[in-house]
């Protein structure tokens, strides 16, 4: 009960957030009696940009990264008195756009680690976005060499900043960034290529 999950509808340009509910609160008249709707977010371009084609939700479902054609946007769950569920998804920083050489496949795969920082170390306190990290794949970059870009949120700059140099493929058609994963503590990242190779990297530890 209470477990949250996200569903992308890229052809409609939207992402919906739900949670499971326990048996005592089940609405038998509902088409989904054990699932409660929380919130949903839309792209202003409808389904033309495939908003929701890739998703990454942290283990507590407080932080959501959404991939679209050519860009990525992050959201965090905050309390809301206007929502029936008591929560809403709010933008976490601006959109992150790829470069011309990345093409529309920038954002085809996204990944994030678990949220590890709360005010005063309290799990029930508001989430702190500072130093949260995300990885974005761009498998079509530079004639299909592909690359993975890592970003970290800066509270001082109020924006997503490049964390380290991109992880790039070595040969045309390699498609680096075919899949991407960040470790729960956000201290390492693993990515695969279209050639079936998997590479893992350690990144800067959280301070």
Order of alpha helices (4+ residues) and beta strands (2+ residues): beta-beta-beta-beta-beta-beta-beta-beta-beta-beta-alpha-beta-beta-beta-beta-beta-beta
